Amino acid sequence: MNSDFFRRDVSVSEGAWATAISILLIFLFRIFKFRFFPSPSPPIADSVSHPQIQSTRTSTIVSDDDLKWLIQNLEESNEAAEMWEHVIHKSNHRISYSAKRCKPNDGGPMKYLSVTVFEDCSAEILKDFYMDNDFRKQWDKTVVDHHQLQVDSNTGIEIGRTIKKFPLLTSREYVLAWKLWEGKNNNFYCFTKECDHDMVPRQRKYVRVSHFRSGWRIRRVPGRNACEIKMFHQENAGLNVEMAKLAFSKGIWSYVSKMDNAFRSYVAISHRPPQQDSVLSALTLITKVPSELESQTVDVTASMGTNGGEKILTHVAKQKKLLRKPSKKLIAKGLVLVGGAAICLSRGHSALGAKVALAYLLTKLNKRATPLKQQTTQHQYLK
């Protein structure tokens, strides 16, 4: 390489070294803080010893109004007023996955809507798999710990606490309440939202997730031995928006594939008699979908047929044409070329945060250091 090349790239090199040193200093500071100034961790009581705790406050955390809100989002009743962006569509002989996202008009966290179709399964076993938090700890390496905190036997609402780890970031703490409903034709619904609980005061060593709205519907695919789970998800975990989007786009298919492998293992062992029938949970206390909502969901389901995933693809294909901006597409292409293996998610490993952070930083450096080159490439792209 000649001297002109080094002079041309000196600004990029200096910026990259400065960024790398800053990240290293932050990382060393956090290690020092948690090593020498650990926060006390109050013990979490064993949920099995007192699974049935009731309170008037718990009974109002998740309600039928939340189910109605979930159904409206799953059926995309307000999609005309929102601009959705296609994220991914992939499949193999056992599973297919489609997802899109949009930024809410009210400025809230990014909203995601996805459809996953599992071949050769029943709605009941898929529901059990999604609700088995103990089994999730065996295959989902981001889950450090999970505890049941409270169950209301009158309403079927369950409260739990989950700790998830993020490389180079403080672990996230989820204190959530959820409830299950069963509809006609073996359709199942679950809605989850954030809450507070006296047994888990906030700790400095965790970042408490401040906003969490997530729910799904499981139903059989007519005419096939397959089941579909359609999920709505909105979460504010205190992560950089662009990094979170990049992590989802580049990592979700590997995560879904890993989840499918875990599901097949779960199916192989799930036929043995349950060992914890005596433990109350939202799963054992599932309630019926209210009749006024049941009629609404039956009508919509009949009109949609088996085209849940296809509806997402058709809609996002149109939105993609409207939202496509050459400069953003160029950045995405440049990210793949510059980041290379840095943005590839290795299945089952916890280095996603580091890889995404590296890819994100490389993208930012590329944007700042080569604006003229980007404009030239953009002009070529538009030809």
SULCOR-V142407 format. One record per backbone hydrogen bond with DSSP energy under -0.5 kcal/mol. NH is the residue of the N-H (numbers start at 1). CO is the residue of the C=O. Records with the same first field share a line. If there is no record, write none. Layout:
NH=CO / CO
//
This chain:
6=2
7=3
8=4
9=5
10=7
13=9
14=10
15=11
16=12
17=13
18=14
19=15
20=16
21=17
22=18
23=19
24=20
25=21
26=22
27=23
28=24
29=25
30=26
31=27
32=28
33=29
34=30
35=31
36=32
37=33
42=40
45=43
49=46
50=46 / 47
51=48
53=51 / 151
59=55
60=57
61=58
62=58
66=63
67=63
68=64
69=65
70=66
71=67
72=68
73=69
74=70
75=71
76=73
77=72
79=76
81=78
82=79
84=82
85=101
87=99
88=99
90=97
92=95
96=117
97=90
98=115
99=88
100=113
101=85
102=111
104=102
107=104
111=102
112=233
113=100
114=231
115=98
116=229
117=96
118=116 / 227
119=94 / 117
120=225
126=122
127=123
128=124
129=125
130=126
131=127
132=128 / 129
133=131
136=132
137=133
138=135
139=135 / 136
140=136
141=139
143=140
144=142 / 163
145=163
147=161
149=159
150=159
152=157
153=151
156=152
157=152
158=178
159=150
160=176
161=147
162=174
163=145
164=172
165=142
166=169
169=166
172=164
173=207
174=162 / 172
175=173
176=160 / 174
177=193
178=158
179=191
181=189
182=287
183=187
186=183
187=184
188=218
189=181
190=216
191=179
192=214
193=177
194=212
195=175
200=197
206=203
207=171
208=206
209=173
210=236
211=236
213=234
214=192
215=232
216=190
217=230
218=188
219=228
221=226
222=220
224=221
226=224
227=118
228=219
229=116
230=217 / 228
231=114 / 229
232=215
233=112
234=213
235=110
236=211
237=235
244=240
245=241
246=242
247=243
248=244
249=245
250=246
251=247
252=248
255=251
256=252
257=253
258=254
259=255
260=256
261=257
262=258
263=259
264=260
265=261
266=262
267=263
268=264
269=265
270=266
272=269
279=276
280=278
285=281
286=283
287=180
289=182
293=290
294=290
295=291
296=292
297=293
298=294
299=295
300=296
301=297
302=298
303=299
304=300
305=301
307=304
311=307
312=308
313=309
314=310
315=311
316=312
317=313
318=314
319=315
320=316
321=317
322=318
323=319
324=320
328=325
329=325
330=326
331=327
332=328
333=329
334=330
335=331
336=332
337=333
338=334
339=335
340=335 / 336
342=339
343=340
344=341
345=250 / 343
346=344
347=345
349=346
355=351
356=352
357=353
358=354
359=355
360=356
361=357
362=358
363=359
364=360
365=361
366=362
367=363
368=364
369=365
370=366
374=370
375=371
376=372
377=373
378=374
379=375
380=376
381=377
382=378
383=379 / 380
//
